[in-house]
Amino acid sequence: MTDPVDATGGAGARPATPRWLVVVVVSLAAVFIVVLFFVLGRYLPWFDDSGAVVPTSTPTLSTTPTATAESTPTPTTEPVAETGPVAAGVHPWTELRGGECLDPFTSPWDESFTVVDCAAPHAAQLIARVSLNPDPAAAYPGEAAITSQLNLACTAATALDFAAAAAYPDVQWQASYPVSDAQWAAGQRDYSCFISRSSGEPLAGSVQAVAAG
């Protein structure tokens, strides 16, 4: 005779889980979730709120001042240095700038010159007027020092058009310059290069070098 089988606790039934074990499992799961969010908060950028800036004070609005008639500076126009030959007519030597065709021509030391159209026959041409030293404090270099450089200066390719000058077999250069310390101190700091013909025959056209550009 066999014993009756218990319907709730028979040999094939799973034993009931103890209540204390359920509490432990739930607690561990809660701790795991808290730890998981902490890790996510540290390593995922969208959980990081360290970039949020909290103003410590109310920002001050800055404005650009509006220009007024009193504060707007008045533009000034600097004088532009005049270049190129002066107009035809009689001019003191101090007014010549370089490039002027001259007729008549007696000497580079003349006090005044008659400027004419270079298309007309003329006795000479001032091809260059160059400052030796514009510094007011500079000492007079001496006549010998000045004359030693005039040959190269007055026949330089930047001053003399060799192709035009080659049309004349007797072309010559002459120059004027400050010859004393007194002239230098008075402000005469330039040398002037003149081209003419030793035969006294006229030039036809300009023999001044054309500046590049």
C-alpha positions as CSV (number, residue, x, y, z in Angstrom):
1,M,0.0,0.0,0.0
2,T,1.4,3.4,-1.1
3,D,1.1,6.7,0.8
4,P,-1.1,9.5,-0.8
5,V,0.9,12.2,-2.6
6,D,0.6,15.8,-1.2
7,A,-0.7,18.1,-4.0
8,T,1.3,21.1,-2.8
9,G,4.5,19.6,-1.7
10,G,4.9,16.4,-3.6
11,A,8.1,15.0,-4.9
12,G,8.0,16.9,-8.3
13,A,7.1,20.4,-7.0
14,R,9.6,23.4,-6.8
15,P,10.2,24.5,-3.2
16,A,9.0,28.0,-2.3
17,T,11.6,30.8,-2.4
18,P,12.3,32.2,1.0
19,R,11.1,35.8,1.6
20,W,14.5,37.1,2.8
21,L,16.1,36.0,-0.4
22,V,13.7,38.1,-2.4
23,V,14.4,41.1,-0.4
24,V,18.2,40.7,-0.9
25,V,17.8,40.3,-4.6
26,V,15.6,43.4,-4.9
27,S,18.1,45.5,-2.8
28,L,21.0,44.4,-4.9
29,A,19.1,45.3,-8.1
30,A,18.4,48.8,-6.7
31,V,22.1,49.3,-5.8
32,F,23.1,48.2,-9.3
33,I,20.7,50.7,-10.9
34,V,22.1,53.5,-8.8
35,V,25.7,52.5,-9.6
36,L,24.8,52.3,-13.3
37,F,23.4,55.8,-13.5
38,F,26.4,57.2,-11.6
39,V,28.7,55.6,-14.2
40,L,26.6,57.0,-17.0
41,G,26.6,60.4,-15.5
42,R,30.4,60.4,-15.5
43,Y,31.2,59.0,-18.9
44,L,28.4,60.0,-21.2
45,P,28.4,63.7,-22.4
46,W,24.7,64.1,-22.5
47,F,24.5,63.4,-18.7
48,D,27.3,65.9,-17.9
49,D,26.1,69.3,-16.6
50,S,29.5,70.7,-15.9
51,G,29.4,72.9,-19.0
52,A,26.4,74.8,-17.8
53,V,27.4,78.3,-16.9
54,V,25.6,80.0,-14.1
55,P,26.1,83.8,-14.2
56,T,27.4,85.2,-10.9
57,S,26.1,88.6,-11.7
58,T,23.8,90.3,-14.1
59,P,25.8,91.1,-17.3
60,T,26.1,94.8,-18.2
61,L,24.9,95.9,-21.7
62,S,27.7,97.5,-23.7
63,T,26.8,100.0,-26.4
64,T,28.8,101.6,-29.2
65,P,29.0,105.4,-28.8
66,T,27.3,107.3,-31.6
67,A,29.5,109.7,-33.5
68,T,28.5,113.3,-33.1
69,A,29.5,116.4,-34.9
70,E,31.8,117.4,-32.0
71,S,33.5,114.0,-31.7
72,T,33.9,113.2,-35.4
73,P,37.5,114.1,-36.5
74,T,37.8,116.3,-39.5
75,P,39.9,114.6,-42.2
76,T,43.1,116.4,-43.1
77,T,44.6,116.3,-46.6
78,E,48.4,116.0,-46.7
79,P,50.1,118.0,-49.4
80,V,51.1,115.9,-52.4
81,A,54.6,116.3,-53.6
82,E,54.6,117.8,-57.2
83,T,56.5,115.7,-59.8
84,G,57.2,116.1,-63.4
85,P,58.4,119.1,-65.4
86,V,57.0,122.5,-64.8
87,A,55.0,124.4,-67.5
88,A,56.7,126.3,-70.2
89,G,58.0,129.7,-69.2
90,V,60.8,131.3,-67.2
91,H,61.4,129.7,-63.8
92,P,64.0,130.2,-61.1
93,W,66.3,127.1,-60.8
94,T,64.7,126.2,-57.5
95,E,61.3,125.5,-59.2
96,L,62.6,123.0,-61.7
97,R,61.8,119.3,-60.9
98,G,63.5,117.3,-63.6
99,G,62.5,116.6,-67.2
100,E,62.3,120.2,-68.3
101,C,63.6,121.0,-71.8
102,L,65.5,124.3,-71.8
103,D,66.2,127.0,-74.4
104,P,68.5,128.8,-74.3
105,F,71.0,127.1,-72.0
106,T,74.2,128.8,-70.9
107,S,75.3,127.0,-67.7
108,P,74.0,124.6,-65.1
109,W,74.6,127.4,-62.6
110,D,72.1,129.9,-64.1
111,E,69.7,131.4,-61.6
112,S,66.7,131.0,-63.9
113,F,65.8,128.9,-67.0
114,T,63.4,129.1,-69.8
115,V,61.3,125.9,-70.1
116,V,60.1,125.0,-73.6
117,D,58.2,122.1,-75.2
118,C,60.4,119.1,-75.6
119,A,58.9,118.5,-79.1
120,A,60.6,121.7,-80.3
121,P,64.4,122.0,-80.8
122,H,66.0,122.9,-77.5
123,A,69.5,123.5,-76.2
124,A,69.5,121.3,-73.1
125,Q,67.3,119.2,-70.8
126,L,67.3,118.8,-67.0
127,I,67.0,115.0,-66.7
128,A,67.4,114.7,-62.9
129,R,67.2,116.7,-59.8
130,V,68.0,114.5,-56.8
131,S,68.4,115.2,-53.0
132,L,71.8,114.4,-51.7
133,N,70.6,114.1,-48.1
134,P,67.3,115.4,-46.8
135,D,68.3,115.1,-43.2
136,P,68.5,118.7,-41.7
137,A,71.1,117.5,-39.2
138,A,73.4,116.0,-41.9
139,A,76.8,117.6,-42.2
140,Y,78.0,118.9,-45.6
141,P,79.8,116.0,-47.3
142,G,82.3,118.2,-49.1
143,E,82.5,119.2,-52.8
144,A,84.9,116.4,-53.6
145,A,82.6,113.7,-52.2
146,I,79.7,115.1,-54.2
147,T,81.5,115.4,-57.5
148,S,83.0,111.9,-57.3
149,Q,79.5,110.4,-57.7
150,L,78.0,112.8,-60.2
151,N,79.3,110.9,-63.3
152,L,77.5,107.7,-62.4
153,A,74.5,109.6,-61.1
154,C,73.9,111.7,-64.3
155,T,74.5,108.8,-66.7
156,A,72.5,106.2,-64.8
157,A,69.9,104.3,-66.8
158,T,67.3,105.7,-64.4
159,A,68.2,109.2,-65.5
160,L,69.4,109.1,-69.1
161,D,67.6,107.4,-72.0
162,F,70.6,105.9,-73.8
163,A,68.7,105.0,-76.9
164,A,67.5,108.6,-77.4
165,A,70.9,110.0,-76.5
166,A,72.6,107.7,-79.0
167,A,71.2,109.8,-81.8
168,Y,73.7,112.6,-80.9
169,P,77.5,111.9,-81.3
170,D,78.4,114.8,-79.1
171,V,76.0,114.5,-76.2
172,Q,77.4,115.7,-72.8
173,W,76.3,116.0,-69.2
174,Q,76.8,118.9,-66.8
175,A,75.7,119.3,-63.2
176,S,75.1,121.8,-60.4
177,Y,75.3,121.1,-56.7
178,P,76.0,122.8,-53.3
179,V,79.6,123.9,-53.4
180,S,79.9,125.1,-49.8
181,D,78.8,124.4,-46.3
182,A,76.9,127.8,-46.3
183,Q,74.8,126.7,-49.3
184,W,74.2,123.3,-47.6
185,A,73.1,125.0,-44.4
186,A,70.8,127.2,-46.3
187,G,68.9,124.2,-47.6
188,Q,70.6,123.5,-51.0
189,R,70.8,119.7,-50.8
190,D,70.1,118.8,-54.5
191,Y,72.3,118.0,-57.5
192,S,70.9,118.7,-61.0
193,C,72.0,116.8,-64.2
194,F,71.7,118.6,-67.5
195,I,72.2,117.1,-71.0
196,S,73.3,119.2,-74.0
197,R,75.5,118.9,-77.0
198,S,79.1,120.0,-77.1
199,S,78.7,121.4,-80.6
200,G,75.9,123.7,-79.4
201,E,73.4,122.0,-81.8
202,P,69.9,121.5,-80.5
203,L,68.3,118.3,-79.1
204,A,65.1,117.1,-80.6
205,G,62.8,115.3,-78.2
206,S,63.4,114.1,-74.6
207,V,66.5,112.2,-73.5
208,Q,65.2,111.6,-70.0
209,A,64.7,108.0,-68.9
210,V,61.1,107.1,-68.5
211,A,60.3,105.8,-65.0
212,A,59.1,102.1,-65.0
213,G,55.4,101.7,-64.2
